Amino acid sequence: MDNCLFCRIIKGEIPSAKVYEDEYVYAFKDINPVAPVHVLVVPKTHIASLEDLNDGNIENVVHIHRGIQQVAKVMGINDSGYRVIVNCGENAGQTVFHLHYHVVGGVKMNEKIL
């Protein structure tokens, strides 16, 4: 999508602090982190939200989860633990309508972080 913020980041039109990239996903640091590690993992295919997953694009979920594992290793939080969050829809706090997973860690989590 031409006007999607995350699609433009993936294309390199908008700068980002890339953490990980493969054929299917792009991961970059959140510009408003809530913890020492806060990375967004997004599929390179535009999918607006969890509600837009279907038989034709569901395989992206596997690639996203593999990407999350790689991000945790790159950021050094794979052994200590991390939280993965997906906001779905406006009432849940989704502000960019391109499916994305928040990988948050580097600190002991409590229910007040996201």
C-alpha positions in Angstrom: 0.0 0.0 0.0 1.4 3.3 -1.0 0.3 5.3 2.0 1.1 2.7 4.7 3.8 3.9 7.1 5.2 0.4 7.6 5.1 -0.5 3.9 7.1 2.7 3.3 9.6 1.8 6.0 10.0 -1.7 4.5 10.7 -0.1 1.1 13.3 2.2 2.6 11.4 5.4 1.9 11.3 6.2 5.6 14.4 5.5 7.8 14.2 3.0 10.6 16.6 1.3 13.0 16.6 -2.1 11.4 17.2 -5.1 13.8 16.4 -8.0 11.5 15.3 -8.7 8.0 14.6 -11.8 5.8 12.6 -12.5 2.8 9.3 -12.3 4.7 9.6 -10.0 7.6 11.2 -6.7 8.6 12.0 -5.8 12.2 12.9 -2.4 13.5 13.2 -0.5 16.8 10.0 1.2 18.0 10.4 5.0 18.0 8.5 5.2 21.4 9.9 2.3 23.4 8.2 1.1 26.6 11.2 -1.0 27.6 15.0 -1.2 26.9 14.2 -3.6 24.0 11.1 -2.7 22.0 11.1 -4.0 18.4 8.3 -4.2 15.8 8.2 -7.2 13.6 6.1 -6.8 10.5 5.3 -9.0 7.5 6.6 -7.6 4.2 3.2 -8.4 2.7 0.6 -5.7 3.7 -2.0 -7.2 6.0 -4.0 -4.6 7.9 -4.6 -6.6 11.1 -5.1 -10.0 12.6 -8.7 -9.8 11.3 -7.3 -9.7 7.8 -5.5 -13.0 8.0 -7.0 -15.6 5.7 -6.1 -18.9 3.9 -4.1 -16.9 1.3 -1.8 -15.1 3.7 -1.8 -17.1 7.0 1.6 -18.5 6.3 3.0 -15.1 7.2 2.3 -15.9 10.8 4.9 -18.7 10.8 7.5 -16.3 9.2 6.6 -13.6 11.8 7.2 -16.0 14.7 10.5 -17.2 13.3 11.4 -13.5 12.9 10.5 -12.9 16.5 12.8 -15.6 17.6 15.6 -14.1 15.6 15.0 -10.6 17.0 15.1 -12.0 20.5 18.5 -13.6 19.8 19.9 -10.4 18.1 18.7 -8.3 21.0 20.0 -10.7 23.6 16.7 -11.4 25.3 16.0 -14.9 24.1 17.3 -16.5 27.4 16.0 -13.9 29.9 12.5 -13.7 28.3 10.4 -11.3 26.4 6.8 -10.3 25.8 5.1 -10.4 22.4 2.0 -8.1 21.9 -0.3 -7.7 18.9 -2.9 -4.9 19.0 -5.9 -5.6 16.8 -8.1 -2.7 15.9 -8.5 0.9 17.1 -10.0 0.1 20.5 -7.0 -2.2 21.2 -4.6 0.7 20.4 -3.6 -0.3 16.9 -2.5 3.0 15.3 -0.8 1.7 12.2 -3.0 -0.6 10.2 -0.3 -3.0 9.0 -0.1 -6.2 11.1 2.8 -5.9 13.5 4.1 -7.6 16.6 5.8 -5.8 19.5 8.7 -7.6 21.0 9.4 -6.1 24.4 12.1 -7.1 26.9 15.3 -6.2 28.6 13.6 -5.6 31.9 11.5 -7.7 34.3 7.9 -7.4 33.0 4.9 -6.5 35.0 1.3 -5.9 33.8 1.9 -2.1 33.5 4.2 -2.4 30.4 1.8 -2.5 27.4 
